[in-house]
Structure formats: C-alpha cells, structure tokens
C-alpha cells in the first residue's frame, strides 16, 4: 500500500485529491439542497474554455479555468435572478455553448492532444507542484468562506424567502456560493477531470441524504464518502493502471448504491 | 418627537400592485399597531398573500408607500423583530436533512456577528421558543417524519427564536388536522396576550378566531377594515366579499 507514496507525483495527487474531496462534498451539499446539481456540470464545461485558452495561448490552464468558470457562474446567477427563464434551461444552454467554444478554440489552435485529454478525464500524473500550491491556497480560502456562511447558506437552501425576510443577504450569498463552486470545479479538473467532477460534487451528498440525519451529520457523512472514494479510487487507479477520475467516480457511485440499498424503507 | 405619539409597526399608504396591467391590489391604506391581533380574510386570488409579501419586502409595490417602525421598507434593518410563517410552511420537503433543532436554530442565523457558532443567548432563545411551542421532546427528530400540526409548531418556533415583536402568518394550516388547528389558535391567542406579540394572520377560519381578534381586514383588491370583527361576521360586506362562501363560513361557525 505504501509503495505508491514513494513517488512524488502520487504524494501530490493524494494531497490534491483530499483537498478536492473536502471542497467538492461540502459545497456540493449546498448545491444539492438548493436543487441546483446541474450547475456543477455546466461550470465544469465552462472551465474547459479556460483550459483551451490556456493551452492555445500558453497561459496556466488552471488559472484560466478558474477565471472562465467564475465568469460563467456569474452569468448563470445573473440570468437566473433577473430573467424568468427556467434555470435548468440556462444551464443546458451554457453547457453546450461553452463546450462548443472550447472545442473550436482547441481545434483552431491545434492543441487537440493528450494535454486536453487529461483535463477532460483527469490525470493524477499531471498534478504539478504549482497546481498543488494553487489548489491549497485557493481551496483553503473557499473552505473558510463556506464554513463562515454555512448556516446562512443552509437557511437559504431550506427556504429562500423566509431567509430573506430574516434579513439574510440572499442574493449576495447565492453569488458567493456559485463563485466558490466555480473555483472548486476549476481546481478539480486536473485530478478528476471536467467530465467527472460533477459526480464528485453531487453524489456524496445524495448518498448521505439516504441516511436521513440532520444537517451536520449529513455534511460529515458526505465528506467521509467523498474522501473514501478519492483515496480508494486513486489507490485502485495506481495499482491497476486505471484512469483516476473515472475510477473515483465509480467508487462514489458504488457507495451511493450501497447507501441507497441499505437505507431502503 | 413626542413619546405619546403612537408609531404604528406597519404604516401602509395608497398601496397598489399591478401585474401586466392587471390590478391585483388598489389603493390600500392601513396601519398595524403594537399588540394587535389582526386577521386578514378574503377570497383566493383577492391579493391577501401579495399584500403580506409586499409588507415583507418580497414584492415591490407599483405605487404607494410602506413604513415599518417609522422607516421606509428599504431602510429597515431590524428584521429579527419580524417573524414570518409562509403559506406552505407545514409542507416540508421530506428528504431535506433537517432535525427540529436545525430548523429552529435558523431563527437565530442573522443575529450572530462572527463565525457560524451560536452563543448562549442563541441557545437559550432557541430552547425558549421550543418550550413555548411544546416541541422540546421532538428536538432531534427529522422534520420530514413529523405530522402537519407538529411541523406547524416547528415553523412558528423558528419565527419565535428571533424574539420577534410581530408574527405574520399566511394560512399556515395547510395539511393540519382540525384538533391541531384549535390548539394552534389557542396558542396564537396566548402569544398575543401573554407575550404581547402583535399577530397578523391570513386565514379562512374567521368563525373560529372571531373572539380573539382585535380587528379584521378583508382584502379583495381593495381593503375593508372592520374594527369590530364580531359585527363584521354578520354584516353584508361579508357576502359581498365572499359571495357564496359567506354561507360556508357561517355553517362552519355553527359546527363549533
């Protein structure tokens, strides 16, 4: 088991994976409770536009992914709060739109190669020292914001209007939540891949909800499931030469099925 | 400013609300004073809920002015003084991960200053609210497993946890059985008399609470204010307001 930690890249991958599992499951809890699960998929595809620009123009793709995902999150939240369009339709439009833009940028720039592939499906080999620093610093900041406002966000998820009457800055906090989610998703695509990060964000919470416990316990169960899936997924991917992102997602889906069956009423 | 001058909690002047040219509420003026128990009745679609939503800043009036404790609505900051229990309060999403305590704790959210933890004041306010609503024993139960009547008490406890001076309830009886409803009315009356909490209550059960309430507002696009609700029950205005429903209300009253 410890053999894999002899490699620097595995140490980095595990550290990055643990940070991302924590962030994805915690932010995912609020996203799921707000019935907003699809936003993670859309933002993951928007982040790809950033990656494409980064690859073609020679900037750090991770920073570019963060920037574009943030922009996209703000556009979504603005459209959702200003116009009476169905919010799932907005998500669908932005998802396919940004994927189209990403593909055109990459194909014009001639960067259709392994590098892009690793952002689509995640690759533990590709986590650099610089990536790890970015993930830790920005991740800690996001975590602090989520914890600071966790009770407000929980109230908003339960009943947005009553929260507003209670004097909570609902609009500001909705923007904050989508911003934090955008950053977390952009950071995660190195490890899990943009096509798979949505699963890591949403499934641990949905699995935790099957246990029908209170808020704090639900968050802890979701966190445990995410951590276990990432660690188990990475270990399996190392020993059986499997793609890391896909292995992690299959692990979390297995736990979801177990949670579903064992809590059946 | 003279201290003798009685400032109303809500001071509403010439309020109108239009949606796509259609008038929902027109020229509503009313005042709500500290310690009052006010019932709002009117037919469905008559604008009761819209009025309440405008009072709470959830809907913007087309014209007119709302003052809350003497301040314009957008300048009002002391929202902890207002307790709100919305229409569908007792119809909770059964899979939402919330214990009774989780829900009542929400009532304290915006009062804390730094970090998400609750201090002693918060905990005692939450316990106090649960005691008043008689739900202490349900503290760790999941809200989704409770009966309609129990959920209703949880939602009121959440509103009470912020120690409000006024409680606004919008037909909170959906999904609640008759016996729980009666207990509920007794409880509201007690809060009004013993705790001096002002109560504004949208309801259809006017016959049941007629003895408790101080004033009655009937809302059907326009507002009629009855200062003697017992009289109002027999007045012709009621038939005009409800049409055939007026008879139903009278029958309803005789049943009890």
Interface residues (C-beta under 8 A of the other chain):
Chain A: X33 X147 X148 X149 X150 X151 X152 X154 X155 X158 X159 X161 X162 X163 X164 X165 X166 X167 X168 X208 X209 X212 X213 X214 X215 X217 X218
Chain B: X56 X57 X58 X77 X78 X79 X80 X82 X84 X86 X95 X96 X97 X98 X99 X101 X102 X103 X105 X106 X107 X109 X110 X115 X116 X140 X142 X144 X158 X162
